[in-house]
Amino acid sequence: IYGDDIFDATEIDVSSIRMQGLKVKKLRWRDFELAFFWDFDRDGYKDLIVWLKDSHDWEDTDSGFATLTGELKTGESFTGSDKICIRQGRRW
């Protein structure tokens, strides 16, 4: 999730994030979400990188787009959508 001068990604409540029904993945041995802040696009603003839990909860739209929802720490909700490419990754 890209941050910029209008949207501060560090204010996101990571536990509230859902993408097509999937939650942010947690480490098995800890109650810790697999997420971190980093200036991915080198624009001077922190972005939020997350791993999603692999499950059968994926809500397929057959559109090639995915919708992400979440809340800021203030409780304000946000929504975004974009084209996606699903890759198989390493299992944690």
C-alpha positions, 0 to 999 in steps of 0.5 A: 500500500503506497504512502504519499503526501496525502495518505500516510501508510504508517497510520494503517491498522494492519490487522484490519486489512482484507484483500478479496476476503484474505487477511494478513498472514501471521507467524505461526508461533507468534501473534505477529502480522507479516507486514512492514513499512518501507519506502518501496517506490523511493518517493520519501514516504513509507509504504506498507508491504504485507503477506496475505494468508493463503486460504480458500477464502479468496473471493474471485471476481474473474476481473483481473482486479482485486479490492483491498479494504482496511482501517486507519488507527483512527477507525476511518476506513479506506478501499483501493483496487488495482490489477493483480498477478498472483504468485506462489511464494515461500511458506512461512 
